[in-house]
């Protein structure tokens, strides 16, 4: 899909915004999931960066995930939204581990994915990828908003008694049944959302905002406590990079 373009563009974007970030080591991809091999033994999905955790497929109410596409280039298809009146709601999320490489602190950090979904598939804020949840000490997240299908990048810093949630929303929607490369970038005091390689929104955040928590990486949803915030579209080339 568009992962190679995303990684190249993100490197260019980081250079362009270097003035807002502290000096950092060479960029390192700390997690990447292409889904090209589908699941492996025991229902796990391999990391392609050599640094990230394998993902475990977690299911509720009989949910299943499919890996479609060609032999060499597959993508993940998540369950459809449930009717409000449904007794059971099949759903799936992919879960990694509490990996320290995914706790960037104040460093330059980028996370992204290639998404394809329709407006009908965005019933709530659809969580694409995240580490941490909103009521914990800290979080980074990418989601698709329900109202207009815009991409959101979210960060919450450590240490505050009442954490401040910082959200940047893209100026364009992505829920149009086309593939879009979306990535978030935290660079110094700026949080930016990129759509197909273009800056589509940014906000100012504290330079001291430090991101880290003891929760696992999750792709496709926050947890199974509710039916809300689950991702229901197609997904490919999920990645995270420090520096």
KATAUR-V199648 format. One record per pair of residues at least 4 apart in sequence whose ideal C-beta (glycine too) atoms are under 6 Angstrom apart, sorted by the first residue. I is the first residue (numbers start at 1). J is the second residue. Records with the same first field share a line. If there is no record, write none. Layout:
# KATAUR-V199648
I: J ; J
This chain:
# KATAUR-V199648
1: 114 ; 236 ; 237
2: 6 ; 114 ; 181
3: 237
5: 9
6: 112 ; 181 ; 183
9: 197
10: 110 ; 183
17: 187
20: 187 ; 188 ; 189 ; 190
21: 108 ; 187 ; 188
24: 107 ; 108 ; 243
25: 243
27: 241 ; 243
28: 242 ; 243
29: 49 ; 241
30: 51 ; 52 ; 101 ; 240 ; 242
31: 47 ; 49 ; 52 ; 240
32: 48 ; 49 ; 239
33: 45 ; 238
34: 48 ; 237
35: 67 ; 74 ; 75 ; 76
36: 74
38: 67
39: 43 ; 45
40: 44 ; 46
43: 57
44: 54 ; 56
45: 55
46: 54
47: 52 ; 54
51: 101
53: 96 ; 97 ; 99
55: 94 ; 96
56: 95
58: 93 ; 95
59: 63 ; 92
60: 91 ; 224
61: 88 ; 89 ; 90
62: 90
63: 79 ; 90 ; 91 ; 92
65: 76 ; 92
66: 77
67: 74
68: 77
69: 73 ; 74 ; 75
75: 234 ; 236
76: 235
77: 234
78: 92 ; 220 ; 231 ; 232
79: 90 ; 91 ; 92
80: 232
81: 123 ; 232
82: 86 ; 89
89: 227
91: 230
93: 218 ; 220 ; 221
94: 219 ; 220
95: 216 ; 218
96: 216 ; 217
97: 216
98: 214 ; 216
102: 131 ; 217
103: 212
104: 109 ; 211 ; 242
105: 210 ; 212
106: 210
107: 242
108: 187 ; 243
109: 186 ; 242
110: 183 ; 185 ; 241
111: 184 ; 240
112: 183 ; 239
113: 128 ; 235 ; 238
114: 179 ; 181 ; 236 ; 237
115: 180 ; 182
116: 179 ; 233 ; 234
117: 121 ; 175 ; 233
118: 175 ; 177
119: 149 ; 175
121: 232 ; 233
122: 126 ; 144 ; 146 ; 149 ; 175
124: 146 ; 228 ; 229
125: 143 ; 145 ; 146 ; 229
126: 143 ; 144 ; 231
127: 143 ; 221 ; 222 ; 229
128: 142 ; 231
129: 142 ; 219 ; 238
130: 141 ; 218
131: 140 ; 217
132: 136 ; 138 ; 139 ; 213 ; 215
133: 222
136: 213
137: 158 ; 213
138: 156 ; 158 ; 211 ; 212 ; 213
139: 156
140: 155 ; 211
141: 154
142: 153 ; 184
143: 152
144: 151
145: 150 ; 152
148: 173
149: 173 ; 174 ; 175
150: 169 ; 170 ; 173
151: 170 ; 174 ; 182 ; 193
152: 167 ; 169
153: 168 ; 184 ; 191 ; 193
154: 167
155: 166 ; 191 ; 211
156: 163 ; 165
157: 209 ; 210
158: 210 ; 212
166: 191 ; 205
168: 191 ; 193 ; 201 ; 202 ; 203
169: 201
170: 193 ; 195 ; 200 ; 201
171: 200 ; 201
172: 195 ; 200
174: 180
180: 195 ; 196
181: 196
182: 195
183: 194
184: 193
185: 192
186: 191
188: 207
189: 204 ; 205 ; 207
190: 202
191: 203 ; 205
192: 199 ; 202
193: 200 ; 201
194: 199
195: 200
205: 209
219: 238
220: 231
221: 230
222: 229
